[in-house]
Every structure is written in structure tokens, then in C-alpha cells.
Amino acid sequence: MIEGYRLKLDRAKHHLDDLKAEIGAWEHSEPYSIVHEPDPDGTDQFLIRVRARPIPQYPFSLIVGDLIHNLRSSLDHLVHALSIRGGASQEVAHRTEFPIFKDHAEFKKRGRNKIMYLSETEQAIVESVQPYRTGDEWAFDHLWVLHSMSNIDKHRLLHPGVYALDYATQTRHENANVSVDWHFGSVEPEAVVAHYRASPIDPNLDMEVNLNPVVEVGGDRGPDATGALRLFGLMLGHVALVASNLAHATPDRPPGNDIDSKW
């Protein structure tokens, strides 16, 4: 059943919606505080400290694991169905999967035999989206992150954390020169996320400094961290695009941005 991959994607979207709801409820519980303090060692004037309650494993880890499982298996289900259509027996098709490799040589050695019953066009699509094609950026590739998380989830819980993130800061100053050194990353149970110095532009007027990180439920994306909803939303969109192109690839219909609007 070639459309089985779509059911898996639908289920992944369902888990993403559940995660969004749980994160919303967590945020409304005031789970962290942001405090500005004098710098005790005197190297800077002030520091910003975040204290956060840890994210509970239930239900967060279970939702994330189910989301990752459905994203990964959607690709495997599709390759299985296409292999059957390409002439593979059920026994042989059970040994197929959607290969994901960061190294071209390893893909040729261990990946191509997983898709040998796919058409040339379909095989070309699979190879075109391999993480190794991004060069030094392979660790940030959505498929590689999915592959890594899927392998982790087979053996232990995938657990999101609380992060101060480098793409999300709130700043507003009045009559102030401010110099900031940010330290983005995990803030559980607490962390100093910034050191800063501030001085008035006009010494005769009051100075106002509003400098705060935006704290989110997040996870690792390759070497960096990103917000969980942003990360999994991007992964869902990417997997859906890859799967749609692969499912609809025929000799007379080359792959393109063939993707349903709901993704």
C-alpha cells in the first residue's frame, strides 16, 4: 500500500500538535525565571541568570519519540511499497529501508542495496537528498538529525530540555549603551546566559535596559540547539517533501516541489 507513508505523516503531524499543546501548558505554568544580577567577579557590570524547572519525561519524551518514529517509518514504508511495485518479493522487501548516510562511500557500500528495486528515477531522488550532499553541513541536515534521533529512541528516551536560544532574544534600551556577551544553551536547572555592561548615553537622564533571552523547550539539531516546535516542524515539512517527490516520481513526471499544502 503505497499510501501508507501518508498515514505515518498524518500521525507525525498529530504528535506535533500534541507537543505544541503540552509546551503551551508548560509555558503557562511559569516554569522559569530570568534574573539580572551584579557580576560577582567584577569582570562585567551585570549578568543574566535563568533558573528553570526540568521538563518532565511524561508526556514530553513519549510524544517526541512517537513523532520521530512516525517520521522515520514513513520513509521506510514508502521504500518498501515502491520495492514491491518494482518486483521485490515480500521477504526481500522486508530488508529494504530508506537509507540515510553522511558519507558517500558508505552510501554506495551499504545504502544502494536497500533501494535496488526502485526505479532509476526513484533511486536518484533518494541519493539526491542524502546528508553527505550538504558537505560540511551534514550534521545539520534534517534527514541526518531524524536518523540520529531515531537510533537514540530505539535505546533510550529522547528528552527535550529548556534552552536559551541564539535566534530569540528580546532587547529594548532607552538612553543606554549596552555591550553583551551571550552564552546560549541549556538552562536546567540554572545557567548564566549573558554578561553585559551598560552606561547612559546622556548622564543627566535615566537609563533603561531591557535585555532578556527567550527561553524555549528545545532539543539538539546537530551541534546546535533549536526550539522543539521549530525543529520538528521543519523536519516534518522536509520529510513530507522528500516522500511526496519520491511517491510521485515517474519517467514522465520528474520530481519537483510536489507537496500537499497542509504540510
N, C-alpha and C positions, 0 to 999 in steps of 0.2 A: 504494500500500500504506500505509494509514493507520497501521498498527502499526510502521512503520519508525522512527518517532520513539523508540519504546521501545528498539529495538536501540541507538540512539545514546546513550540514557540509561544503558543497561546498560554500554556501553563506557566512558562517562564514569566510572561507578562503579568499573569495573575500573582505570582510570588513577588514581583517587583512592586505591584500595587500594595500588597500586604506589608512589604518592607517600608514603603512610604508612609503607610498609616501608623506603623509601630514607631518609626522615627519621629513622626509628628507628635505622638502621645508622649514619647520620651522627652522631647524638647519642651513640651508644655509643663513637665514636672520640675522645671528649673534644676537640671542635673549638674550644672557647673557654675562657677563664679569666676569673674575677672577682677583682679585687684591690682592697683597701681601702688608701688611701694618705693621708698627711698632705696637706692642701691647701697647695700651694706658694706661693700668693699671699696666704694668711693671712685671706681673707675668711670662710672656714669652717674648721672643725677638720679635716674629712676629706672625701675624695671616693672614689667607686667607679668604677673603670675596667674596662671589658670589652674583651678582645682576642679576636678571632675569625678563624678561617680562612675565606676566601671559599667560598661554595657552588660546587661545580663545575657547569659548564654541562651536562655529560653525567653522569647522565641527567636531572637536575632540569628543565632548561629544556624538554627534549623531552617529558617527561611532562606538564608544565604546559600546554604548547602543545596536545598531543593532547587533554587533558581539556577545555580551553576550546573547541577546535574541535568536539568532540562535543556539548558542552552547547549551543553556539550553533546548530549544524546540526540538532539535534533539533527546535528550534522552527521552523526553516525547512522541514524535511522535513514537519512537520505541516501548516503553512500550504499547502505545495504539494499535499499529498494532499487537504486539505479544499477547495482551489480546484478540483481535478479533479472532486471529488464535486459541487461547486457549478456545474459546467458549463464550466469553462475548458478550452481546448484545451491539449495538451502544450506547444505553443510559447508560449502566454500564461502557463501555469503556471510555466514556467521563469523568468519575470520577477517572480514573487512572492517574498515573504520575510516573516518575522515582523518588523514594524517596531519599532524601539526609539528613542524620542525624549525629550529633556529639555525640549522646547518644544512647547506645544500648537499654536501656529500652524504650526510646521514639520511636525507630525504631520498636520494637516489638508491641508497643501500637498503633502507628499511621502510620507506614510505610508499614508493611507487607500486610495490606488490599489493598494497592494501586497496588500490583503486584500479587494478589491472583489467577489470571487467567494465569499467566506464569507457565511454566513447572518447576519442581523441580530444574532442572539444571539451568534454566534461573534465578530463584529466588536466587539460591546460588551465581550466578555471581553478581547480584545486591547487595546482602548482603556482598560479599567479598570486595567490593570497597567502603564501607561506611566510611566516615571520622573517626568515632569512633574507627575503627580498627587501626588507627595510634597512639592511646594512647594520650599522652600529645601533640602530634604534629598535632592534628585535625585542628587547626586554619590555618595551612599551607597547608592543603590538597587541591589539585586543585578543586575537586568537591565542597568542602565547600566554597572556595573562589568564585566559579561560583555561587553557591546557594545564597551567601550573596550579590554579585553584582547584580544578577537577581532581588532579592527582593528590593534592593535600586532603581534600574532602573524603577521599577513599579511606584515609587512615586516622584522621582526627578532625575535630570541628573547625570550620572556618569561622573565626570570630572577629567581627568588626571592632574598632576602637574609637576613641574620641581624639580628634586631631584639630590643631590649629593649622589652617591650610594657606599656602602661599598665594592662591588666586583669590582669596577672600579676606580683605581687611577693611575696616571702617575707619576713616580718618576725617577729622574736621578741626581746624585750628582757627583761632582769632588772635591777631597781634602776636604771633609766635613763630620763631624759627625752630624747627624740630629736626633732629638727626636721629634716625632709628636703625638699630641692628636687630633684625628679626631672627628668631630661632624656631622655625616651623616644625611640626611633628606631633607625636603623641603627647597628650597632656594627662594621662592617667597614672597615678591618682592626682599628681600635680606637676607643673613644669613652668619654668621661666621661659616665656615666648618672645620677649623683647627687652632690650636695654635702650634707653633713649636719653637724649639731652634736649632741653628746651630753654629758650631765652626770649624775652619780649622784643619785638621789633621797635616799639616805642616804650621806653621805660616808664613813661608817665601814664600809661594806660594798662588796664588789667590784661593779663594773658590767659587764654583758654586753650587747653589741649584736650582733644577728644581722639584718642588713639586706641583702638581695640581690634583684636583679631576676631574673625568669625570662626566659631568652633562648630564642627560638624561630626556626625557619625561617619567614619571613613574606613578605608582599607588601603592595602598596598596595591599599587599599579606599577609593576616593575620596580625600579629603585625608589620611586617616589610614592607619596600618599595622595589620595584624592577623596572627595566626598563619595560615600557609598552610592547614593542615588545617581549621581553624575556618572560614576564608573559603570554601574550595571546598566544604566540607560544607554550609554554609548556601546557597551558590549552587545546588548540586545539588538540595537539597530544594525551593528556591523554583522553579527551572525545572521540576522534576517536577510540582509542584503546578499551575503555570500550564498546562503541557502536558496534564495529566490533565483539568483542568476544561475546557479547550478541546476536547479529543478527545471528551469525553462530553457536550458541550452539545447539547441538542436542545430544541425548543419545549416538549416535555412533561417535560423533565428539566433544570431550571435548574442553573447551576453552583453548586458548593459545595465543601466540603473533601473532594473525591473524589480520594483519593490512596492508592496501594498502601502497605501498611505497611512494605515493605522500603526505601522511600525515607525 
